[in-house]
């Protein structure tokens, strides 16, 4: 019995990044980050080579934990460029994110989401309930 087509599973010989699994993972992460920026309406001006240069030796240390690394922009209203992008810990990113929220910054994606909910632009988010301590 002759089988038609390729066997199931990964096909490294067909990957654009070549058969190296690390280069393939980096390429996939680069494409995903570029597409997410495009979805949010942000301009992406990083090549794969620049993106890899930014990550450097920190690539294996990326992740979702506090002390893992992520890529973010220095100025969140600017484009994704080599000079406006850096790799920092997720803890530092959370601190920056909190500061930007406090200053009233909203991403274009959040503005679109609020528009779908018929909330006017520039309106602050839902006020947080502050717990009252009765002593």
Secondary structure, DSSP 8 states (H G I E B T S, - for coil): ----S--SS--GGG-TT-S-HHHHHHHHHHHHHHHHHHHTT--B---HHHHHHHHGGGGGGBSSSTTSEEEEESSTTS-B-TTTEEEEEHHHHHHHHHHHHHTT---HHHHHHHHHTT--TT-------------
